[in-house]
Every structure is written in structure tokens, then in C-alpha cells.
Amino acid sequence: MIAYVKGILDTKTNAFVIIDVQGIGYRVFMPSKSIETLGDIGSTVKVYTHYYVREDNISLYGFSSNEELRMFELLISVSGVGAKSAITMLSEISPSSFALAVISDDVSKLVKIPGVGKKTAARIILELKDKLKTENAIEANDEVNTILEKDNNTNEAIAALQVLGYTRKEIEKVFEKINVKDLELEEIIKQALKYLAKN
């Protein structure tokens, strides 16, 4: 409903900010890391938002990038993970590290996040990997030829970026600009995100 909020930063706390948009103050709950990256009080800011509606809670959640927003929406789609838990996770782990943990079944990385136990971490990985498999099956029906010679790192990087909501076409187009064969897996993902964020 509200894709983003752009206005003057009026208030800044550890849990939320208030952004003045032409005289209306929007309280936006954000990950602490995202709040730290915002400018000073009085500066113009833009945050990507998710309008969260439940019977007992209507809130606006904000993020510094589309990748963070996508990660939040994926997390709250997992059974047993609420908005507050998702915000806590985003304060502790980057979208690229999160995507890598999901596609590599790295439960140990997720349990380092406060409030995330082994059962929750395993459920996050299971549900999101199943979602990714479904999306890959849909894309496999696309008659799109790739010019890339895939190795394990490349395939895993593609899967991780798809977790964050990018299509295979978008990813392969970016990979043409990156010498993926010379990079470690996490570095491939980070480099690709720099290009994808500009689009």
C-alpha cells in the first residue's frame, strides 16, 4: 500500500523513526542497523516500507534497501515468525548473509541471532528453500538461454539472490559484468547486489 516514505527526519530512536511528510509524521519501525545509516535529524530521508496489518496491530515498518524489505517479507511469511522477530533478525544479519544461510542450510549462522533457536532456524530454511524451489520451477519453463557456464559458486549465488526476490534474468545480466570465477561465493553475492540495487 505504501511503497516508501520520503521526508524530513524528525525523530530518531533505537527502534523507530518519525518522518515528517508535508506536516504529517509517520512513525516507522526499523532495524537498528538501518536507523544508524540514516542521516541527522532535519535531513531528507527515504525508507522502503511494509504496511503491516493484524487484528491488534497496524504498523509501518521501514528499510534502507529493497533487499532488506524483501527479507522482512520473506521472514514474516514463515510460520511462527512475527514482525518484531523479523526486525530483530534484520538488525543482526545482512540480507546477503541471510540468503547464503538459507541456500546453504546454515542453521548455526541463524541461531546466533538473539531469540532464534534451532527449531525456528530450521523452519526458516525449510520454508524459504521450498518457496525458492517453486519459483525456480516457474522460471525453468521460461525459454531463456544463458551465456554463462555455471559452476557451483555461480549456481549457489543465483539461488541466494533469488531468495532476495531477483529474477534469474536480472541476475544473469548482472553476472555478465562481474568476473564470478575469481570470487568467493559471498563476494559474488555482495558484488551482484551493488549492481542490482542501482536498477
C-alpha positions in Angstrom: 0.0 0.0 0.0 2.8 2.4 0.9 5.9 1.6 -1.1 8.2 4.1 0.6 8.2 7.2 2.7 10.3 10.3 1.8 10.5 13.3 4.0 12.3 15.1 6.8 13.7 13.0 9.7 12.0 14.4 12.8 12.8 11.8 15.5 15.3 9.0 15.7 15.3 6.3 18.4 16.8 2.8 18.6 13.5 1.2 17.5 11.7 3.7 15.2 12.0 7.0 13.4 9.4 9.7 12.8 9.5 11.1 9.3 7.7 14.4 8.5 6.0 14.3 5.1 4.4 17.7 4.4 3.3 18.1 8.0 2.2 14.5 8.7 4.5 12.5 11.0 4.9 8.8 10.1 6.2 6.5 12.8 8.3 3.9 11.1 9.7 0.9 12.9 13.1 -0.1 11.6 16.1 -2.4 12.2 18.6 -0.7 14.4 21.3 -1.0 11.7 19.1 0.7 9.2 18.4 3.6 11.6 22.1 4.1 12.1 22.6 4.6 8.4 20.0 7.4 8.2 21.2 11.0 8.3 20.9 13.5 11.0 17.7 15.0 12.4 16.4 17.5 9.9 17.8 15.7 6.8 15.7 14.3 4.0 15.4 10.5 4.1 13.8 7.8 2.1 12.8 4.4 3.5 11.2 1.5 1.8 8.1 0.4 3.8 5.8 -2.5 4.6 2.3 -1.7 5.8 1.7 -4.3 8.5 -1.9 -5.0 9.4 -3.1 -7.5 12.0 -6.2 -7.5 14.3 -4.3 -6.0 17.2 -1.5 -4.2 15.3 -1.3 -1.7 12.4 2.3 -0.5 11.9 4.6 0.8 9.3 8.0 -1.0 9.0 10.9 0.7 7.1 14.1 -0.5 5.5 17.1 1.1 3.9 17.0 -1.1 0.8 14.7 -3.3 -1.2 16.8 -6.3 -0.2 16.0 -5.7 3.5 12.3 -5.2 2.7 12.3 -8.5 0.7 14.0 -10.3 3.6 11.4 -8.9 6.1 8.5 -10.0 3.9 10.0 -13.5 3.5 10.6 -13.9 7.2 7.0 -12.9 8.2 5.7 -15.4 5.7 7.4 -18.2 7.8 5.0 -19.7 10.4 5.9 -18.6 13.9 7.9 -15.6 12.8 6.3 -12.2 13.6 7.3 -8.7 12.6 9.2 -7.9 15.7 11.3 -11.1 15.4 12.0 -10.3 11.7 13.1 -6.8 12.6 15.5 -8.2 15.3 17.0 -10.6 12.7 17.5 -7.7 10.2 19.4 -5.9 12.9 21.8 -8.8 13.3 22.3 -10.2 9.8 22.6 -8.7 6.3 20.3 -9.8 3.5 23.2 -11.3 1.6 24.4 -13.4 4.7 20.8 -14.4 5.4 20.2 -15.6 1.8 23.5 -17.5 1.9 22.5 -19.2 5.2 19.2 -20.3 3.6 20.6 -21.8 0.5 23.5 -23.5 2.3 21.3 -24.9 5.2 23.5 -22.9 7.7 21.4 -23.3 10.9 24.4 -22.2 13.0 24.5 -18.8 11.4 20.8 -18.1 12.2 20.9 -19.4 15.8 23.5 -16.7 16.6 20.6 -14.2 16.2 19.0 -13.4 19.6 15.7 -15.2 20.0 16.2 -17.6 17.2 16.5 -21.2 18.3 17.4 -24.3 16.3 13.8 -25.2 15.5 13.0 -21.7 14.3 16.2 -21.5 12.2 15.4 -24.9 10.6 11.8 -23.9 9.9 13.0 -20.6 8.2 15.4 -22.5 6.0 12.9 -25.3 5.1 10.0 -23.0 4.2 12.1 -20.5 2.3 14.0 -23.1 0.3 10.7 -24.7 -0.6 9.5 -21.3 -1.8 12.6 -20.9 -3.8 12.3 -24.3 -5.5 8.7 -23.3 -6.6 10.0 -20.1 -8.1 12.8 -21.9 -9.9 10.4 -24.4 -11.3 8.3 -21.5 -12.7 11.4 -19.8 -14.2 12.6 -23.1 -15.7 9.6 -23.0 -18.1 11.0 -19.7 -19.5 12.7 -20.1 -22.8 15.8 -18.1 -21.7 19.2 -19.2 -22.7 22.1 -18.3 -20.5 25.6 -17.4 -21.8 27.1 -18.3 -18.5 29.0 -21.6 -17.8 27.7 -22.4 -14.4 29.9 -23.7 -11.6 28.7 -24.5 -8.0 29.5 -21.0 -6.7 27.6 -19.3 -9.6 24.6 -21.6 -9.1 24.5 -21.0 -5.3 24.9 -17.2 -5.8 22.0 -17.2 -8.2 19.9 -19.2 -5.7 20.8 -16.8 -2.9 19.9 -13.7 -4.9 16.6 -15.3 -5.9 15.9 -15.7 -2.2 16.0 -11.9 -2.1 13.5 -11.6 -4.9 15.6 -11.1 -8.0 14.7 -13.0 -11.2 17.2 -15.2 -12.9 17.2 -12.9 -15.9 18.2 -9.9 -13.7 20.9 -11.9 -12.0 22.5 -13.3 -15.2 22.5 -9.9 -16.7 24.5 -8.6 -13.8 26.8 -11.6 -13.8 28.0 -10.5 -17.3 29.6 -7.5 -15.6 31.3 -9.5 -12.8 34.2 -11.9 -13.1 32.5 -14.5 -11.0 35.1 -17.2 -11.4 37.7 -15.2 -9.4 35.4 -14.5 -6.4 34.3 -16.4 -3.3 30.6 -17.1 -3.0 29.7 -14.4 -0.5 31.7 -11.8 -2.5 29.8 -12.7 -5.7 26.6 -12.0 -3.9 27.8 -8.7 -2.5 29.1 -7.5 -5.8 25.9 -8.5 -7.6 23.8 -6.7 -5.0 25.7 -3.4 -5.7 24.7 -3.6 -9.3 21.1 -4.8 -8.7 20.5 -2.1 -6.2 21.1 0.5 -8.9 18.5 -0.8 -11.2 
